[in-house]
Amino acid sequence: MGVQMKPVLLGAAFAAVACTTFIALILSLANHHTLDLPHSTQYGIVFDAGSTHTALFLYQWLGSKENSTGIVSQSLSCDVDGDGISSYVQNPPGAGESLKKCLAVAKAAIPSGQQRATPVYLGATAGMRLLSLENKSQADIILAEVTKTIQSYPFDFRGARILTGMEEGAYGWITINYLFESFIKHTFEGKWVHPKAGRILGALDLGGASTQISFTLRDPVRVPESSFNPKLYGYKYEVYTHSYQCYGKDQALKKLQAWLHKAFSAYFYTFDFLGLAPKAPLNQVLSTIDTHCNKTWNTLVAQNPSIKAKYLRDYCASAHYIMTILLKGLKFNNTWDQISFEKQVADTAVGWTLGYMLNLTNLIPSEHSRAITGVSHNQWAAQTFFIVSALFLSLLIVILFLALKSCKLLYIVM
């Protein structure tokens, strides 16, 4: 009777295996869900090599983009010790050496697996423009030294070059309008959209050796060399931008000192010191400057003990020079209330470097979307149960088959 029951049990086991295998197959194929994995963070570094100092800015953005342009944010900034790289005429290797501290800071902030994919740019502005006009070979030597230093770090170095005044002004214009959400805005629904009534702002920049103005016009720009045409987030813009070389604060003060035989960025720092940033009525600005400039040196030192003398002595001349530019040069007399003096917007430095990085993200390929396919936890548990059951029953079949075979052999022998 036992021998007769074993084929029945074997057949039942075969049927059970078939059923559980079929159920497991259905569960493995049904109700699959596809999830998009979050994009990885990408990084970019820009050195702002100005006439009086150099600063490193580390930016980051997700691998995905909005209409080919990245949503970029400032991760950190680092001020390089010493003066601008144009001051290293007598010691060109020192220009490269000065960058090492900030390069080490950036390296520590970027995951090691992404460092070699991180682009690094160095843009030199008016100080190096002047040096290049005076002694091009000396300027090239300094750029070669900073290149050598940056290339010794595990980054994707994209070059060190001297920006034109137009580029400096135009990239500053991009930065301002990006930070004030004139190009793209994040909605409550979590989407990035182009503002329907976005107000495009103009940008003023006063550096040590030059000053720039950039803004959009209702009509086409008539001077081709002053026209800049970026494409950002799928929209094209035409910007008028002009740079006034040798009209920066430091260059102007040098001229004043030469004429009088005496012994920023400038817009923000001067007005912030005077308590006039970000905005103040024009009559208050004029009276504050007049009051400050009529103080004796001893009074100024006593009232501002924490400020270095080399900065304190220039605030009066700087303020008068700024007002001359804005009122007599650029004619802001009747539109003064539209000017705002800013150093940072949303914890991001106002300057040309962010605009430069934003424009360059158009050239950096977007990261391909990544997705995974899976099932719910309950479905996975059921699927696992039936797979294990099928394996157990298969093992049972093998045992029964071997037992049945041994019984037949025993019967033949007897």
C-alpha positions in Angstrom: 0.0 0.0 0.0 2.9 2.3 0.9 4.6 1.7 -2.5 1.3 2.3 -4.3 0.8 5.7 -2.5 4.2 7.0 -3.5 3.4 7.5 -7.2 0.3 9.4 -6.1 2.3 11.6 -3.8 4.8 12.1 -6.6 2.1 13.2 -9.0 0.6 15.5 -6.4 4.0 17.1 -5.8 4.5 17.6 -9.5 1.2 19.4 -9.7 2.0 21.5 -6.7 5.4 22.5 -8.1 3.7 23.5 -11.4 1.1 25.6 -9.6 3.5 27.4 -7.3 6.0 28.0 -10.2 3.1 29.5 -12.3 2.0 31.7 -9.4 5.6 32.9 -8.8 6.0 33.6 -12.5 2.8 35.7 -12.6 3.9 37.6 -9.5 7.4 38.3 -10.9 5.9 39.8 -14.1 2.8 41.7 -12.8 2.5 45.1 -11.1 6.1 46.3 -11.8 6.7 50.0 -10.8 9.4 52.1 -12.4 11.1 54.8 -10.2 13.5 57.5 -11.5 16.6 57.6 -9.4 17.7 61.1 -8.2 20.3 62.8 -10.4 23.8 63.0 -9.0 25.3 66.4 -8.0 27.8 67.9 -10.4 30.4 70.5 -9.4 32.2 73.4 -11.0 34.9 75.8 -9.8 35.6 79.3 -11.0 38.5 81.5 -10.0 37.8 85.3 -10.1 41.3 86.7 -10.6 40.6 90.4 -10.0 42.9 93.3 -10.0 43.2 93.5 -6.2 42.5 89.9 -5.1 41.5 86.4 -6.3 38.6 84.3 -5.0 37.5 80.7 -5.6 33.8 79.9 -6.0 32.5 76.3 -5.9 29.2 75.8 -7.6 26.9 72.7 -7.7 23.9 71.6 -9.7 22.0 68.4 -10.4 22.8 66.4 -13.5 19.4 67.2 -15.0 18.8 70.6 -16.5 16.0 73.0 -17.3 16.1 73.6 -21.1 19.8 72.8 -21.3 20.8 75.2 -18.5 21.7 74.0 -15.0 20.0 75.2 -11.8 23.2 76.3 -10.1 23.9 77.2 -6.5 27.0 78.4 -4.7 28.4 75.7 -2.4 31.3 77.7 -0.9 33.8 80.6 -1.6 37.4 81.0 -0.6 39.5 84.2 -0.6 43.0 83.7 -1.9 45.7 85.2 0.3 47.6 88.2 -1.1 46.9 90.6 -3.9 45.7 89.8 -7.4 47.7 87.6 -9.7 48.8 90.7 -11.8 50.9 91.8 -8.8 53.2 88.8 -9.2 55.2 90.3 -12.1 58.5 89.9 -10.1 57.5 86.4 -8.8 55.3 84.6 -11.3 55.5 81.2 -9.5 54.0 83.0 -6.5 50.8 83.5 -8.4 50.2 79.8 -8.7 51.4 79.1 -5.2 48.8 81.5 -3.8 45.9 79.4 -5.2 46.9 76.2 -3.3 45.0 77.0 -0.1 41.7 77.5 -1.8 42.2 74.5 -4.2 42.7 72.3 -1.1 39.4 73.7 0.4 37.5 72.9 -2.8 39.1 69.4 -3.0 38.0 68.6 0.5 34.4 69.7 -0.3 34.0 67.6 -3.5 33.5 63.8 -3.2 36.7 62.0 -4.4 34.8 60.1 -7.1 33.6 63.3 -8.7 36.8 65.4 -8.5 38.2 64.4 -11.9 34.9 65.3 -13.6 34.7 68.8 -11.9 35.6 71.5 -14.4 37.8 74.4 -13.2 38.0 77.8 -14.9 40.1 80.8 -14.1 39.0 84.2 -15.4 41.3 87.2 -15.0 39.8 90.6 -15.2 40.9 94.2 -15.5 44.2 93.9 -13.6 45.5 91.3 -16.0 43.9 93.1 -19.0 46.1 96.1 -18.1 49.2 94.0 -17.6 48.6 92.3 -20.9 48.5 95.6 -22.7 51.7 96.8 -21.0 53.6 93.5 -21.2 51.9 90.6 -22.8 54.7 88.1 -22.3 54.7 88.8 -18.6 50.9 88.2 -18.4 51.3 84.9 -20.3 54.0 83.8 -17.9 51.7 84.4 -14.9 48.8 82.6 -16.6 51.1 79.6 -17.3 52.1 79.5 -13.6 48.5 79.4 -12.4 47.8 76.8 -15.0 50.6 74.6 -13.8 49.4 74.8 -10.2 45.7 74.0 -11.0 46.7 71.1 -13.3 48.5 69.5 -10.3 45.1 68.9 -8.6 42.7 66.1 -9.6 40.2 68.4 -11.4 39.2 68.8 -15.1 41.0 72.1 -15.8 39.4 74.0 -18.7 41.8 76.9 -18.9 43.0 80.2 -17.5 42.3 83.3 -19.6 41.7 87.0 -19.5 38.1 88.0 -19.8 37.1 90.9 -21.9 35.4 93.8 -20.2 32.2 93.0 -22.1 32.3 89.4 -20.8 32.8 90.5 -17.3 29.8 92.8 -17.4 27.6 90.4 -19.2 28.2 87.5 -16.9 27.5 89.8 -13.9 24.2 90.7 -15.6 23.4 86.9 -15.8 24.2 86.5 -12.1 22.0 89.3 -10.9 19.0 88.3 -13.0 19.4 84.6 -12.1 19.5 85.3 -8.3 16.5 87.6 -8.5 14.6 84.9 -10.5 14.2 86.9 -13.7 15.1 83.9 -15.9 13.5 81.0 -14.0 11.4 80.5 -10.9 10.5 77.6 -8.7 6.7 77.2 -8.2 4.8 75.8 -5.2 4.1 72.7 -7.3 7.8 72.0 -7.4 8.3 73.0 -11.0 10.8 75.4 -12.7 9.0 77.9 -14.9 9.9 81.0 -16.9 8.3 84.0 -15.2 5.6 85.4 -17.4 6.2 88.9 -16.2 9.8 88.6 -15.1 11.5 91.9 -14.6 14.9 92.0 -16.2 17.4 94.0 -14.2 20.4 96.0 -15.3 23.8 95.4 -13.6 26.6 97.8 -12.5 30.0 96.7 -11.4 32.8 98.8 -10.1 36.1 96.9 -9.7 39.6 98.0 -9.0 40.6 98.7 -12.5 37.4 98.9 -14.6 33.7 99.5 -14.3 30.9 97.8 -16.3 27.3 98.5 -17.1 24.9 95.9 -18.7 21.2 96.0 -19.5 18.6 95.0 -22.0 17.0 97.4 -24.5 13.6 97.6 -26.2 15.3 98.0 -29.6 18.2 96.0 -31.0 21.7 97.0 -29.9 23.2 99.2 -32.6 26.9 98.6 -31.7 27.7 94.9 -32.5 30.8 94.9 -30.2 28.6 95.9 -27.2 26.0 93.2 -27.9 26.0 89.9 -25.9 23.5 87.2 -26.8 23.2 84.4 -24.2 20.6 81.6 -24.4 19.4 80.6 -20.9 16.7 78.1 -20.0 15.6 78.0 -23.6 15.2 81.8 -24.0 17.5 84.1 -26.0 18.5 87.5 -24.7 20.3 90.5 -26.2 22.3 92.5 -23.7 24.0 95.8 -24.1 27.2 95.7 -22.1 30.2 98.1 -21.9 33.3 98.2 -19.9 35.2 101.4 -19.0 38.8 100.4 -18.7 41.0 102.3 -16.1 37.8 103.8 -14.5 37.8 101.3 -11.6 38.1 102.6 -8.1 41.8 101.9 -7.5 42.8 103.3 -10.9 40.8 106.5 -10.2 42.3 106.9 -6.8 45.8 106.5 -8.2 45.0 109.3 -10.7 43.6 111.5 -7.8 46.7 110.8 -5.7 48.9 111.8 -8.7 47.0 115.0 -9.3 46.8 116.0 -5.6 50.3 114.7 -4.7 48.9 113.0 -1.5 49.3 110.7 0.5 34.2 96.7 -3.4 33.4 95.3 -4.6 33.6 99.0 -4.4 29.9 100.0 -4.8 28.7 97.8 -2.0 31.6 98.0 0.4 31.7 101.8 0.3 27.9 102.3 0.7 27.8 99.5 3.4 30.5 101.3 5.4 28.5 104.5 5.2 25.3 102.7 6.3 23.6 103.4 2.9 23.3 99.8 1.6 21.2 98.3 0.1 19.1 101.5 -0.5 18.8 105.0 0.7 17.2 108.3 -0.6 19.5 110.4 -2.7 19.4 113.4 -0.3 20.4 111.1 2.6 23.3 109.6 0.5 24.7 113.1 -0.3 24.4 114.4 3.3 26.0 111.2 4.7 29.0 111.4 2.3 29.4 115.1 3.1 29.3 114.5 6.9 31.8 111.6 6.6 34.3 113.6 4.4 34.3 116.5 6.8 35.5 114.4 9.8 39.1 114.6 10.9 41.4 111.6 10.5 41.6 111.2 14.3 37.8 111.2 14.6 37.5 108.5 11.8 40.1 106.3 13.5 38.5 106.7 16.9 35.0 105.8 15.5 36.2 102.9 13.4 39.0 101.1 15.3 38.5 97.7 13.6 38.9 99.1 10.0 42.4 99.1 8.5 43.8 102.5 7.7 44.4 101.7 4.1 40.6 101.2 3.6 39.5 103.9 5.9 41.4 106.6 4.2 39.8 105.8 0.8 36.1 105.8 1.7 35.6 109.5 1.1 37.2 109.6 -2.3 35.5 106.3 -3.3 32.1 107.7 -2.3 32.6 110.9 -4.4 33.9 108.9 -7.3 30.9 106.5 -7.2 28.5 109.5 -7.1 30.3 111.1 -10.0 29.9 107.8 -12.1 26.3 107.3 -11.2 25.0 110.9 -11.4 27.2 112.7 -13.9 28.4 109.7 -15.9 25.4 107.3 -16.1 22.7 110.0 -15.3 20.8 108.1 -12.5 19.6 111.4 -11.0 15.9 110.7 -11.7 16.0 107.0 -11.2 18.1 106.8 -8.0 15.4 104.8 -6.2 15.8 101.9 -8.6 19.5 101.3 -7.6 20.2 98.6 -5.0 23.7 98.0 -3.6 24.1 94.3 -3.0 27.0 92.0 -2.0 25.0 88.7 -1.8 21.6 87.4 -2.8 20.3 84.2 -1.3 23.7 83.5 0.3 25.4 83.7 -3.1 28.0 86.3 -4.0 27.1 88.9 -6.6 29.7 88.9 -9.4 30.5 87.6 -12.8 31.5 84.0 -11.8 28.0 82.5 -11.2 26.9 83.9 -14.6 30.0 82.4 -16.2 29.2 79.0 -14.7 25.5 79.2 -15.7 26.5 80.0 -19.3 29.0 77.1 -19.3 26.5 74.6 -18.1 24.9 74.8 -21.6 28.1 73.2 -22.8 28.2 70.4 -20.2 26.1 67.4 -21.2 23.1 66.6 -19.1 23.2 63.4 -17.1 21.2 60.6 -18.6 18.1 59.8 -16.5 18.4 56.6 -14.4 15.5 54.4 -13.4 14.9 51.2 -11.4 12.1 48.7 -11.8 10.6 46.9 -8.8 7.5 45.6 -7.0 5.8 46.5 -3.7 7.0 44.9 -0.5 3.9 42.7 -0.1 4.2 41.4 -3.7 7.9 40.7 -3.2 7.1 38.7 0.0 4.4 36.6 -1.8 6.7 36.1 -4.8 9.5 34.9 -2.5 7.1 32.5 -0.6 6.0 30.8 -3.8 9.5 30.5 -5.1 10.7 28.9 -1.9 7.6 26.6 -1.9 8.4 25.5 -5.4 12.0 24.7 -4.5 10.9 22.8 -1.4 8.4 20.7 -3.4 11.0 20.1 -6.0 13.3 18.7 -3.3 10.4 16.6 -2.0 9.9 15.2 -5.5 13.5 14.2 -5.7 13.3 12.4 -2.3 10.1 10.6 -3.3 11.5 9.6 -6.7 14.6 8.1 -5.1 12.5 6.3 -2.4 10.2 4.9 -5.1 13.2 3.7 -7.2 14.8 2.0 -4.2 11.5 0.2 -3.4 11.3 -1.1 -7.0 14.9 -2.4 -6.8 14.1 -4.1 -3.6 11.0 -5.7 -5.1 13.0 -7.0 -8.1 15.7 -8.5 -5.9 13.2 -10.3 -3.7 
